[in-house]
């Protein structure tokens, strides 16, 4: 992995502006993705639903950024907004300094050569009526315009790179297992030599042993051809294994980000702490001694976002300030930032781990 710029450690509790490290391969700023609200007869049109509301992050060459959070928090919609599979309502997405939002279709297609996507379900990602040769060869036709012989050689090379025999190119998708199909979708994604792969729950539909094989393949590809990953997942043990940095999303916004080691070992946001408490550990003795933090209720309706901190309706450390004031990002000790009033008011953690508060500070939040 290449060396990456990280926010310097600090204990300042004042809100800080998000850093702009030089040389980011992909820069996302204030991304907003909204959908029309549900219309009802004889009622005024509802405001649009903001599935992604002001998300920003940097992705540096050679690194893996893990994007985590509960189902429905906006992870996949963020990825689709970056790819412009859904059109963002506002914000900026820059690839090597070039703005992607607003590009005409022809220029966007050319830019997508550098950013490819692997979807969750390998069964629906491949056209069942097409030979593997045609499925993997399609991006070669779009971006490289290879001749028939060169195209076949390239497809065979791609199959070998993902650990499959070249002769498999003459088969149909239904002839493969789930793990093999995901390898095929990865081969198709890297066909045009992209710089970035967006992996949207790419291993969640696979069994554990197959997950390990695909994760190993992704690590090999990163080392061999320098791929950069935006890795979206809900399995935090997988995210910890593969990610260099982690961003935690809740209700359409990133509430904490930083180096993976810091986020997992010293979470600064109560939501991150709760997510990590649900991750099982392999030692039964340690697992029995761990405290499980169960959040009250369900995430709020994104069409009716609560005022103040979006997490206050479920937060075990909720204060009166949380119900009225939106928390601003503050530096977390070690790396990254966190948006939580605990770091500027109340206990004034000043970027330290929320675990230092202990169970005595938690309170039951009504469901």
C-alpha positions as CSV (number, residue, x, y, z in Angstrom):
1,X,0.0,0.0,0.0
2,X,1.2,3.5,-0.7
3,X,1.8,6.0,2.1
4,X,-1.2,8.2,2.6
5,X,-1.7,11.5,4.3
6,X,-3.7,11.4,7.5
7,X,-5.0,14.1,9.8
8,X,-2.5,14.7,12.5
9,X,-3.4,13.5,16.0
10,X,-4.6,16.2,18.3
11,X,-6.8,16.9,21.4
12,X,-8.4,20.1,20.2
13,X,-12.1,20.2,20.9
14,X,-12.9,23.0,18.5
15,X,-14.7,22.1,15.3
16,X,-12.3,21.8,12.4
17,X,-12.6,22.0,8.6
18,X,-12.2,18.8,6.7
19,X,-8.6,18.5,5.5
20,X,-7.8,18.6,1.8
21,X,-4.9,16.2,1.4
22,X,-2.9,16.7,-1.8
23,X,-2.9,13.9,-4.4
24,X,-6.2,12.3,-3.6
25,X,-7.2,10.0,-6.5
26,X,-10.9,10.5,-5.8
27,X,-12.3,13.5,-3.9
28,X,-16.0,13.5,-2.9
29,X,-17.4,16.7,-1.3
30,X,-20.9,17.5,0.0
31,X,-22.5,14.7,-2.0
32,X,-26.3,14.8,-1.9
33,X,-28.5,12.1,-3.5
34,X,-32.2,12.6,-3.1
35,X,-35.4,10.9,-4.3
36,X,-38.9,12.2,-4.8
37,X,-41.2,11.8,-1.8
38,X,-44.3,9.6,-2.1
39,X,-47.2,11.6,-3.4
40,X,-50.6,11.2,-1.8
41,X,-54.0,12.3,-3.2
42,X,-55.2,15.8,-2.3
43,X,-51.9,16.6,-0.5
44,X,-49.1,18.9,-1.3
45,X,-46.0,17.2,-2.8
46,X,-43.7,16.1,0.0
47,X,-40.1,17.3,0.1
48,X,-37.5,15.0,-1.5
49,X,-36.0,12.3,0.6
50,X,-32.2,12.8,1.1
51,X,-30.7,9.3,1.1
52,X,-27.2,10.8,1.1
53,X,-26.9,14.2,2.7
54,X,-23.5,15.9,2.5
55,X,-21.1,13.0,2.3
56,X,-17.4,13.7,1.7
57,X,-14.3,11.6,1.7
58,X,-10.9,11.2,-0.1
59,X,-9.6,8.0,-1.6
60,X,-5.9,7.9,-2.1
61,X,-4.0,5.7,-4.6
62,X,-3.4,2.2,-3.4
63,X,-5.5,2.3,-0.3
64,X,-8.8,0.6,0.7
65,X,-11.5,2.8,2.3
66,X,-14.2,0.8,4.1
67,X,-17.7,2.3,4.2
68,X,-19.8,0.8,6.9
69,X,-23.2,1.3,8.6
70,X,-26.6,-0.3,9.1
71,X,-28.7,-1.3,6.2
72,X,-30.5,1.7,4.8
73,X,-27.9,4.3,6.0
74,X,-26.9,5.3,2.4
75,X,-23.7,3.3,1.7
76,X,-24.8,1.8,-1.6
77,X,-26.6,5.0,-2.7
78,X,-23.3,6.9,-2.0
79,X,-21.5,4.5,-4.3
80,X,-24.1,4.8,-7.0
81,X,-24.0,8.6,-6.7
82,X,-20.2,8.6,-7.1
83,X,-20.6,6.4,-10.2
84,X,-23.5,8.5,-11.4
85,X,-25.7,5.4,-11.7
86,X,-28.1,7.7,-9.8
87,X,-27.7,11.4,-10.5
88,X,-26.6,13.4,-7.4
89,X,-28.6,16.5,-6.6
90,X,-25.6,18.4,-5.4
91,X,-21.9,18.1,-4.4
92,X,-18.6,17.3,-6.2
93,X,-16.9,14.1,-7.3
94,X,-13.4,14.6,-8.7
95,X,-11.3,11.9,-10.3
96,X,-7.6,13.1,-10.5
97,X,-8.9,16.6,-10.1
98,X,-11.4,16.3,-12.9
99,X,-15.1,17.0,-12.0
100,X,-17.3,14.0,-12.9
101,X,-20.7,15.5,-12.1
102,X,-22.1,17.3,-15.1
103,X,-19.9,15.5,-17.6
104,X,-21.7,14.7,-20.9
105,X,-22.5,11.0,-21.5
106,X,-19.6,10.4,-23.9
107,X,-17.0,11.9,-21.5
108,X,-18.5,10.2,-18.5
109,X,-18.2,6.8,-20.3
110,X,-14.6,7.5,-21.0
111,X,-14.0,8.5,-17.3
112,X,-15.7,5.3,-16.1
113,X,-12.8,3.3,-17.5
114,X,-10.9,4.4,-14.4
115,X,-13.7,3.7,-11.9
116,X,-15.5,0.3,-12.1
117,X,-18.0,-1.3,-9.8
118,X,-18.6,-4.8,-8.5
119,X,-22.1,-5.4,-7.2
120,X,-23.4,-7.6,-4.4
121,X,-25.3,-10.3,-6.3
122,X,-23.1,-12.2,-8.7
123,X,-26.1,-14.1,-9.9
124,X,-27.8,-11.0,-11.4
125,X,-24.5,-9.2,-12.4
126,X,-24.0,-11.4,-15.4
127,X,-26.3,-11.7,-18.4
128,X,-27.5,-15.3,-18.4
129,X,-27.8,-15.3,-22.2
130,X,-24.2,-14.3,-22.9
131,X,-21.1,-16.4,-22.9
132,X,-18.5,-15.4,-20.3
133,X,-16.3,-14.4,-23.2
134,X,-18.8,-11.8,-24.3
135,X,-19.6,-10.5,-20.8
136,X,-15.9,-10.0,-19.9
137,X,-15.1,-8.7,-23.4
138,X,-17.9,-6.0,-23.4
139,X,-15.8,-3.4,-21.5
140,X,-12.9,-4.2,-23.9
141,X,-15.1,-3.4,-26.8
142,X,-16.3,-0.1,-25.2
143,X,-12.9,1.2,-24.0
144,X,-10.1,-0.6,-25.9
145,X,-11.5,-1.5,-29.3
146,X,-9.4,-4.7,-29.5
147,X,-9.4,-7.1,-32.4
148,X,-11.0,-10.5,-32.1
149,X,-7.8,-12.4,-31.4
150,X,-6.4,-9.8,-29.0
151,X,-9.8,-9.7,-27.3
152,X,-9.8,-13.4,-26.7
153,X,-6.3,-13.4,-25.4
154,X,-7.1,-10.6,-23.0
155,X,-10.2,-12.4,-21.7
156,X,-8.1,-15.5,-21.1
157,X,-5.5,-13.5,-19.3
158,X,-8.2,-11.9,-17.1
159,X,-9.6,-15.3,-16.2
160,X,-6.2,-16.5,-15.2
161,X,-5.7,-13.4,-13.1
162,X,-8.8,-14.2,-11.0
163,X,-7.9,-17.8,-10.6
164,X,-10.0,-19.4,-13.3
165,X,-9.0,-21.5,-16.4
166,X,-9.1,-19.6,-19.7
167,X,-11.4,-22.2,-21.3
168,X,-14.2,-21.1,-18.9
169,X,-14.8,-18.2,-21.3
170,X,-17.0,-20.5,-23.5
171,X,-19.4,-21.3,-20.6
172,X,-22.6,-19.5,-19.5
173,X,-23.1,-18.0,-16.0
174,X,-25.4,-20.7,-14.8
175,X,-22.5,-23.2,-15.0
176,X,-20.6,-21.5,-12.2
177,X,-20.9,-21.3,-8.4
178,X,-21.5,-18.1,-6.5
179,X,-17.8,-17.6,-5.7
180,X,-16.8,-18.3,-9.3
181,X,-19.4,-15.8,-10.6
182,X,-18.0,-13.1,-8.3
183,X,-14.5,-13.8,-9.6
184,X,-16.0,-13.4,-13.1
185,X,-17.5,-10.0,-12.2
186,X,-14.2,-8.9,-10.8
187,X,-12.5,-10.0,-14.0
188,X,-14.9,-7.9,-16.0
189,X,-14.4,-4.9,-13.7
190,X,-10.6,-4.9,-14.1
191,X,-10.8,-5.6,-17.9
192,X,-10.1,-2.0,-18.9
193,X,-7.3,-1.5,-16.3
194,X,-9.3,0.8,-13.9
195,X,-7.6,2.7,-11.1
196,X,-10.5,2.3,-8.6
197,X,-12.9,-0.5,-7.8
198,X,-16.1,0.3,-6.0
199,X,-17.1,-3.0,-4.2
200,X,-20.8,-2.8,-3.1
201,X,-21.3,-5.7,-0.6
202,X,-19.2,-7.8,-3.0
203,X,-18.7,-10.7,-0.5
204,X,-21.9,-10.5,1.6
205,X,-23.7,-13.1,-0.6
206,X,-20.9,-15.6,-0.3
207,X,-20.2,-18.3,2.4
208,X,-17.4,-17.7,4.8
209,X,-14.7,-19.8,3.0
210,X,-15.6,-18.2,-0.4
211,X,-15.5,-14.8,1.2
212,X,-11.9,-15.5,2.3
213,X,-10.9,-16.5,-1.2
214,X,-12.4,-13.4,-2.8
215,X,-10.8,-11.1,-0.2
216,X,-7.5,-12.8,-0.8
217,X,-8.0,-12.2,-4.5
218,X,-8.7,-8.5,-4.0
219,X,-5.6,-8.2,-1.9
220,X,-3.5,-9.9,-4.6
221,X,-4.9,-7.6,-7.3
222,X,-4.2,-4.5,-5.1
223,X,-0.6,-5.6,-4.7
224,X,-0.1,-6.8,-8.3
225,X,-1.7,-3.9,-10.3
226,X,-2.1,-1.2,-7.7
227,X,-5.9,-1.1,-7.5
228,X,-7.6,1.3,-5.1
229,X,-10.8,0.1,-3.4
230,X,-14.0,1.7,-2.0
231,X,-15.2,-1.3,0.0
232,X,-18.8,-1.2,1.2
233,X,-19.8,-3.8,3.7
234,X,-21.8,-4.5,6.8
235,X,-19.4,-7.3,8.1
236,X,-17.0,-5.3,10.2
237,X,-14.6,-8.2,10.7
238,X,-14.1,-8.3,6.9
239,X,-13.8,-4.5,6.8
240,X,-11.1,-4.5,9.5
241,X,-9.1,-7.2,7.6
242,X,-9.0,-5.4,4.3
243,X,-9.3,-1.7,5.0
244,X,-6.7,1.0,5.6
245,X,-9.2,3.6,6.6
246,X,-12.9,3.4,7.7
247,X,-15.8,5.7,7.4
248,X,-19.0,5.1,9.4
249,X,-22.3,6.2,8.0
250,X,-25.6,6.9,9.8
251,X,-28.8,8.1,8.2
252,X,-27.1,9.5,5.1
253,X,-24.1,11.1,6.8
254,X,-20.6,10.1,7.8
255,X,-20.4,10.4,11.6
256,X,-16.8,9.1,12.0
257,X,-13.8,8.3,9.9
258,X,-10.1,7.5,10.5
259,X,-7.4,4.8,10.2
260,X,-9.0,1.4,10.6
261,X,-6.8,0.5,13.6
262,X,-7.9,3.7,15.4
263,X,-11.6,3.3,14.6
264,X,-11.8,-0.3,15.7
265,X,-9.6,0.0,18.8
266,X,-10.7,3.4,20.0
267,X,-14.1,4.4,18.5
268,X,-15.0,8.0,19.1
269,X,-18.7,8.0,18.2
270,X,-21.3,6.1,20.2
271,X,-22.8,4.6,17.0
272,X,-19.4,3.2,16.1
273,X,-19.0,1.8,19.6
274,X,-22.4,0.0,19.3
275,X,-21.6,-1.4,15.9
276,X,-18.3,-2.8,17.1
277,X,-19.9,-4.4,20.2
278,X,-21.9,-6.6,17.9
279,X,-18.9,-8.1,16.2
280,X,-18.2,-11.6,17.5
281,X,-14.7,-12.5,18.6
282,X,-13.2,-16.0,18.1
283,X,-12.5,-16.6,21.8
284,X,-15.6,-17.9,23.7
285,X,-14.1,-16.6,27.0
286,X,-13.5,-13.1,25.7
287,X,-16.9,-13.1,23.9
288,X,-18.7,-14.0,27.2
289,X,-17.0,-11.1,29.0
290,X,-17.7,-8.5,26.4
291,X,-20.5,-6.0,26.8
292,X,-23.1,-5.9,24.1
293,X,-24.6,-2.4,23.4
294,X,-28.1,-2.7,22.1
295,X,-29.4,0.5,20.5
296,X,-33.0,1.4,21.3
297,X,-35.5,1.4,18.4
298,X,-34.9,1.6,14.7
299,X,-33.2,4.3,12.6
300,X,-35.5,7.2,12.0
301,X,-37.5,7.6,8.8
302,X,-35.1,9.5,6.4
303,X,-38.0,11.6,5.2
304,X,-38.4,12.9,8.8
305,X,-34.8,13.4,9.9
306,X,-34.8,14.4,13.6
307,X,-33.4,17.8,14.6
308,X,-30.0,18.2,16.1
309,X,-27.8,15.1,16.0
310,X,-29.4,12.5,13.8
311,X,-28.4,9.7,16.3
312,X,-29.8,11.3,19.4
313,X,-33.1,9.2,19.3
314,X,-31.0,6.1,19.9
315,X,-27.8,7.3,21.6
316,X,-27.2,5.9,25.1
317,X,-25.2,9.1,26.0
318,X,-27.8,11.6,24.7
319,X,-27.8,15.1,26.2
320,X,-30.2,18.0,25.8
321,X,-27.8,19.7,23.4
322,X,-28.0,16.7,21.1
323,X,-31.7,17.2,20.5
324,X,-31.3,20.8,19.1
325,X,-27.8,21.4,17.8
326,X,-26.1,19.6,14.8
327,X,-22.6,18.4,15.9
328,X,-19.7,19.6,13.8
329,X,-16.6,17.5,13.0
330,X,-13.8,17.5,15.5
331,X,-10.5,15.8,15.3
332,X,-10.3,12.3,16.8
333,X,-7.2,11.3,18.8
334,X,-4.9,9.3,16.5
335,X,-6.5,10.0,13.1
336,X,-9.7,11.2,11.4
337,X,-12.7,13.1,12.6
338,X,-15.9,12.5,14.6
339,X,-19.2,14.5,14.6
340,X,-20.5,14.2,18.2
341,X,-21.3,16.6,21.0
342,X,-19.5,14.3,23.5
343,X,-16.2,15.8,22.3
344,X,-17.2,19.4,22.7
345,X,-19.8,19.4,25.5
346,X,-20.8,17.2,28.4
347,X,-17.8,15.0,29.1
348,X,-15.6,16.9,26.6
349,X,-13.8,13.8,25.3
350,X,-11.8,16.0,22.9
351,X,-11.3,13.2,20.4
352,X,-10.7,10.4,22.8
353,X,-12.4,7.0,22.6
354,X,-16.1,7.0,23.7
355,X,-15.2,3.7,25.5
356,X,-13.5,5.8,28.3
357,X,-17.0,6.8,29.5
358,X,-17.9,3.3,30.5
359,X,-21.3,1.8,31.1
360,X,-22.1,4.1,34.0
361,X,-22.5,7.1,31.7
362,X,-25.0,5.4,29.5
363,X,-28.7,5.9,29.8
364,X,-31.7,4.1,28.5
365,X,-33.2,5.9,25.5
366,X,-37.0,5.4,25.0
367,X,-37.8,3.3,22.0
